[in-house]
């Protein structure tokens, strides 16, 4: 898998988690621990996306 395809997949998963979190928040019976876990997964994906997008340091 190329780096670009990997980034696209990570972004797709990030958006899917965002939708799942929003849906869970609208349900009064949703477990707050589940929402917190979804948010943690979303944050981890965001961190990975940010790292992959950062310019790589050049070695001189």
C-alpha positions as protocol buffer text, in pm:
chain_id: "A"
residue {
  index: 1
  type: UNK
  ca { x: 0 y: 0 z: 0 }
}
residue {
  index: 2
  type: UNK
  ca { x: 141 y: 337 z: -95 }
}
residue {
  index: 3
  type: UNK
  ca { x: 177 y: 616 z: 158 }
}
residue {
  index: 4
  type: UNK
  ca { x: -100 y: 814 z: -15 }
}
residue {
  index: 5
  type: UNK
  ca { x: -339 y: 518 z: -6 }
}
residue {
  index: 6
  type: UNK
  ca { x: -255 y: 460 z: 360 }
}
residue {
  index: 7
  type: UNK
  ca { x: -335 y: 824 z: 441 }
}
residue {
  index: 8
  type: UNK
  ca { x: -663 y: 802 z: 251 }
}
residue {
  index: 9
  type: UNK
  ca { x: -760 y: 491 z: 447 }
}
residue {
  index: 10
  type: UNK
  ca { x: -669 y: 655 z: 780 }
}
residue {
  index: 11
  type: UNK
  ca { x: -875 y: 962 z: 690 }
}
residue {
  index: 12
  type: UNK
  ca { x: -1168 y: 740 z: 591 }
}
residue {
  index: 13
  type: UNK
  ca { x: -1152 y: 558 z: 925 }
}
residue {
  index: 14
  type: UNK
  ca { x: -1122 y: 892 z: 1109 }
}
residue {
  index: 15
  type: UNK
  ca { x: -1439 y: 1024 z: 941 }
}
residue {
  index: 16
  type: UNK
  ca { x: -1623 y: 699 z: 1011 }
}
residue {
  index: 17
  type: UNK
  ca { x: -1534 y: 726 z: 1380 }
}
residue {
  index: 18
  type: UNK
  ca { x: -1650 y: 1088 z: 1381 }
}
residue {
  index: 19
  type: UNK
  ca { x: -1988 y: 980 z: 1245 }
}
residue {
  index: 20
  type: UNK
  ca { x: -2009 y: 692 z: 1493 }
}
residue {
  index: 21
  type: UNK
  ca { x: -1930 y: 925 z: 1785 }
}
residue {
  index: 22
  type: UNK
  ca { x: -2195 y: 1173 z: 1674 }
}
residue {
  index: 23
  type: UNK
  ca { x: -2451 y: 898 z: 1635 }
}
residue {
  index: 24
  type: UNK
  ca { x: -2367 y: 755 z: 1978 }
}
residue {
  index: 25
  type: UNK
  ca { x: -2395 y: 1097 z: 2140 }
}
residue {
  index: 26
  type: UNK
  ca { x: -2748 y: 1135 z: 2003 }
}
residue {
  index: 27
  type: UNK
  ca { x: -2858 y: 809 z: 2164 }
}
residue {
  index: 28
  type: UNK
  ca { x: -2952 y: 859 z: 2530 }
}
residue {
  index: 29
  type: UNK
  ca { x: -2870 y: 497 z: 2613 }
}
residue {
  index: 30
  type: UNK
  ca { x: -2510 y: 513 z: 2488 }
}
residue {
  index: 31
  type: UNK
  ca { x: -2245 y: 416 z: 2738 }
}
residue {
  index: 32
  type: UNK
  ca { x: -2015 y: 716 z: 2805 }
}
residue {
  index: 33
  type: UNK
  ca { x: -1720 y: 476 z: 2827 }
}
residue {
  index: 34
  type: UNK
  ca { x: -1790 y: 363 z: 2471 }
}
residue {
  index: 35
  type: UNK
  ca { x: -1796 y: 723 z: 2350 }
}
residue {
  index: 36
  type: UNK
  ca { x: -1468 y: 793 z: 2530 }
}
residue {
  index: 37
  type: UNK
  ca { x: -1310 y: 486 z: 2368 }
}
residue {
  index: 38
  type: UNK
  ca { x: -1428 y: 597 z: 2023 }
}
residue {
  index: 39
  type: UNK
  ca { x: -1283 y: 944 z: 2084 }
}
residue {
  index: 40
  type: UNK
  ca { x: -952 y: 791 z: 2193 }
}
residue {
  index: 41
  type: UNK
  ca { x: -935 y: 582 z: 1874 }
}
residue {
  index: 42
  type: UNK
  ca { x: -1019 y: 890 z: 1666 }
}
residue {
  index: 43
  type: UNK
  ca { x: -743 y: 1088 z: 1836 }
}
residue {
  index: 44
  type: UNK
  ca { x: -489 y: 809 z: 1774 }
}
residue {
  index: 45
  type: UNK
  ca { x: -582 y: 809 z: 1406 }
}
residue {
  index: 46
  type: UNK
  ca { x: -549 y: 1187 z: 1391 }
}
residue {
  index: 47
  type: UNK
  ca { x: -203 y: 1165 z: 1550 }
}
residue {
  index: 48
  type: UNK
  ca { x: -94 y: 905 z: 1296 }
}
residue {
  index: 49
  type: UNK
  ca { x: -228 y: 1113 z: 1007 }
}
residue {
  index: 50
  type: UNK
  ca { x: -43 y: 1419 z: 1137 }
}
residue {
  index: 51
  type: UNK
  ca { x: 284 y: 1228 z: 1170 }
}
residue {
  index: 52
  type: UNK
  ca { x: 257 y: 1089 z: 818 }
}
residue {
  index: 53
  type: UNK
  ca { x: 181 y: 1432 z: 673 }
}
residue {
  index: 54
  type: UNK
  ca { x: 470 y: 1604 z: 851 }
}
residue {
  index: 55
  type: UNK
  ca { x: 767 y: 1674 z: 630 }
}
residue {
  index: 56
  type: UNK
  ca { x: 1040 y: 1423 z: 692 }
}
residue {
  index: 57
  type: UNK
  ca { x: 1361 y: 1569 z: 835 }
}
residue {
  index: 58
  type: UNK
  ca { x: 1649 y: 1583 z: 595 }
}
residue {
  index: 59
  type: UNK
  ca { x: 1979 y: 1438 z: 699 }
}
residue {
  index: 60
  type: UNK
  ca { x: 2290 y: 1632 z: 600 }
}
